[in-house]
Amino acid sequence: MFDVITFGSATKDIFLRPKENNIVNGDQFSSGSGVCFSLGSKIRTDEIYFTSGGGGTNAAATFAKQGFSVAYCGKVGRDSAGDAILRELNYYGVDTQLISYSDEKLTNHSVILDTPEVDRTIFVYKGASETQEKRDVFFEDLNAKWFYFAPFSLNTKNLFYDLIDYALREKIDFFINPGKDQLKDEKIKDVLKKAKIVLMNLEETSMLLRASHFDKKKLIKEIADLRDGITLITLGFEGAVACFDGIFYYSKPIISGAVDRTGAGDSFGSGFLSEFMRSKNIKESIQFAVANSTSCVQEKGAKNGLLRGSENYSKPKVFKSKNIEEII
């Protein structure tokens, strides 16, 4: 039996840092600004970097580095990118026997345009992971104490609900980090109520609650009232909150700034569950989650900076109260 099985995407990430970046401001961009290049020109890049990503494999790497027995259940293409992801997972000690393969679609890819001191822009190809179905999964082999669900897409939502039903039937605890596509589904609220632990950011919390406001304290209180289990809300550079049994736990980041924010949410969620499986202590779990996420974003790639089980780390201060206004 595994300690945990992770589900979600597996992605080949390609980081590019163009030599020149032309930032253009305008209302035509949803963020208010865009990165523009001359049409038909060759754009020189100063740096190129290859790594792997995807919520399912990122989380699996944390669990493996923390010494847990972990398997990844996902889908890749029969291509060099898929082969590279399998080699990397094997290197970390992640069991890959539950992985299935697509003959029609390539492995998921992301091309990240890194604009130093500004932001990043990501081109996303959703391939093999989008084709994973119930027939790709050998349910009789899903023997674990925990299931960790990274975001699923609309194309794989039926498989997600099949896996949830299996976990409930077999009394397997599960952690859910729902994606934006999932939060649009009316069924998701009932599923999240059954999860042991749920992780979302503020935007996702607002989507789930169908809230017209973006008052973070109000959103946190509303989501805490919705669930009986542990709810985690990440606040970006402001830190994170855990809610359980009428108590709020708040921790600020250990340090500010990041080299690469890819995998920040995955490293936080899998970090929290790693410590929670060990100690069942919420305060210690949020401390390790923040530390793991902080370490992750100090290096390029979603897995390179993840903490190892024997590695010392700084523990951030945790503020605890029944009143969210007292700690944020």
Beta strands, then each sheet from edge to edge (+ up, - down):
strand 1: 2-7
strand 2: 11-18
strand 3: 22-25
strand 4: 33-36
strand 5: 45-53
strand 6: 70-73
strand 7: 75-77
strand 8: 100-102
strand 9: 108-115
strand 10: 119-125
strand 11: 144-149
strand 12: 173-176
strand 13: 197-201
strand 14: 230-234
strand 15: 240-244
strand 16: 247-251
strand 17: 318-321
sheet 1: 6+ 1+ 11+ 12+ 13+ 14+ 15- 16+ 17-
sheet 2: 5+ 2- 9- 10+
sheet 3: 3+ 4-
sheet 4: 7+ 8+
end
